[in-house]
């Protein structure tokens, strides 16, 4: 029975790690989108 409890705890910890990794990836994607938007805006201004 103790083994099951430990496995559940490990699984819960792993799930938290996974969600924080996903959050980091989301943040990286948002930063890339913002950078792309700025570059696009700069190019647009140069064309006008």
NORSULDA-V809800 format. One record per backbone hydrogen bond with DSSP energy under -0.5 kcal/mol. NH is the residue of the N-H (numbers start at 0). CO is the residue of the C=O. Records with the same first field share a line. If there is no record, write none. Layout:
NH->CO + CO
This chain:
4->0
5->1
6->2
7->3
8->4
9->5
10->6
11->7
12->8
13->9
14->10
15->11
16->12
17->13
18->14
19->15
20->16
21->17
22->18
23->19
24->20
25->21
26->22
27->23
28->24
29->25
30->26
31->27
32->28
33->29
34->30
35->31
36->32
37->33
38->34
39->35
40->36
41->37
42->38
43->39
44->40
45->41
46->42
47->43
